[in-house]
Amino acid sequence: MRRKTNLVGTLLAGTIVFVPIIVFAASLKSMVATILSFLDQVGVALIGVAALLVVYGIVRYITAGDDPNKLSDGGKVLLWGIISLFVMVSMWGLVKLLLSSIFPTTSTSFELKEQLFNP
């Protein structure tokens, strides 16, 4: 039963990816560009959530008063917020650096070259 569920999930994922290409006669280049644009927006949203987590940790730490348990909890939230923010911004920067070195462009956004998919 588990194998059948995995097969159905794989077929559904493949259908979701390839049906728009067939129906709208979209090129692979436009589909990849759409997916990259979506992932870029998700990354920015996650960085925003991490920043809110840092602010939440600061508020919890400040409002803890003299309770050592609340101070500890606020400090942990703040620490994990800072770590997650650092990791996400670092990974985002590394990906942008790799993309700009592999696909050099004059603009700051990633644009697929015509020769990438049309040899």
C-alpha positions in Angstrom: 0.0 0.0 0.0 2.9 2.4 0.8 4.5 1.8 -2.6 1.2 2.6 -4.3 0.9 5.9 -2.4 4.4 6.9 -3.4 3.7 6.1 -7.0 0.5 8.2 -6.9 2.4 11.1 -5.3 5.1 10.9 -7.9 2.6 10.8 -10.8 0.7 13.8 -9.3 3.9 15.8 -8.9 4.9 15.0 -12.5 1.5 16.0 -13.7 1.6 19.3 -11.9 4.9 20.1 -13.4 4.4 19.0 -17.0 0.7 19.8 -17.7 1.2 23.5 -17.8 4.1 23.0 -20.3 1.8 21.0 -22.6 -1.4 23.0 -22.2 0.1 26.5 -22.4 2.8 25.5 -24.8 5.3 27.0 -22.3 9.0 26.4 -22.9 11.2 24.8 -20.3 13.0 28.1 -20.0 9.9 29.9 -18.8 8.9 27.1 -16.4 12.4 27.1 -14.8 12.3 30.9 -14.6 8.9 30.7 -12.9 10.1 28.1 -10.4 13.2 30.2 -9.6 11.1 33.3 -9.1 8.8 31.5 -6.8 11.7 30.0 -4.8 13.3 33.4 -4.5 10.1 34.8 -3.1 9.8 31.9 -0.6 13.4 32.6 0.5 12.6 36.3 1.2 9.5 35.3 3.1 11.5 32.9 5.3 14.1 35.6 6.0 11.2 37.8 7.1 9.9 35.1 9.4 13.4 34.7 10.9 13.6 38.4 11.5 10.2 38.3 13.3 11.5 35.4 15.4 14.5 37.6 16.5 12.1 40.4 17.5 9.9 37.9 19.3 12.9 36.6 21.2 13.9 40.1 22.2 10.4 40.9 23.4 10.2 37.7 25.4 13.7 38.3 26.9 12.8 41.9 27.9 9.4 41.1 29.4 10.7 38.1 31.3 11.5 40.1 34.4 13.4 38.2 37.1 12.1 34.8 36.2 15.2 32.7 35.2 13.0 30.2 33.2 11.5 32.9 31.1 14.9 34.6 30.6 16.3 31.3 29.4 13.4 30.6 27.1 13.6 34.2 25.6 17.3 33.8 25.2 16.9 30.4 23.4 14.3 31.9 21.0 16.6 34.9 20.3 19.6 32.7 19.7 17.8 30.4 17.3 16.3 33.4 15.5 19.8 34.9 15.0 21.2 31.5 13.9 18.4 30.9 11.4 18.6 34.4 10.1 22.4 34.1 9.6 22.1 30.7 7.9 19.4 31.8 5.5 21.1 35.1 4.5 24.4 33.2 4.1 22.9 30.5 1.9 21.0 33.1 -0.1 24.2 35.0 -0.7 26.1 31.9 -1.7 23.5 30.9 -4.2 23.5 34.4 -5.7 27.3 34.3 -5.9 27.3 30.9 -7.6 24.6 31.9 -10.0 26.4 35.2 -10.9 29.7 33.3 -11.5 28.1 30.5 -13.6 25.6 32.7 -15.5 27.1 36.2 -15.6 24.6 38.9 -16.2 24.6 42.7 -16.0 21.5 42.9 -13.9 21.1 41.9 -10.3 18.3 39.4 -11.0 18.9 35.9 -12.4 18.0 35.6 -16.1 18.3 32.5 -18.1 20.4 32.7 -21.3 18.9 31.6 -24.6 21.8 29.3 -25.3 21.2 27.5 -22.0 18.3 25.5 -23.4 18.7 26.2 -27.2 22.1 24.7 -28.3 
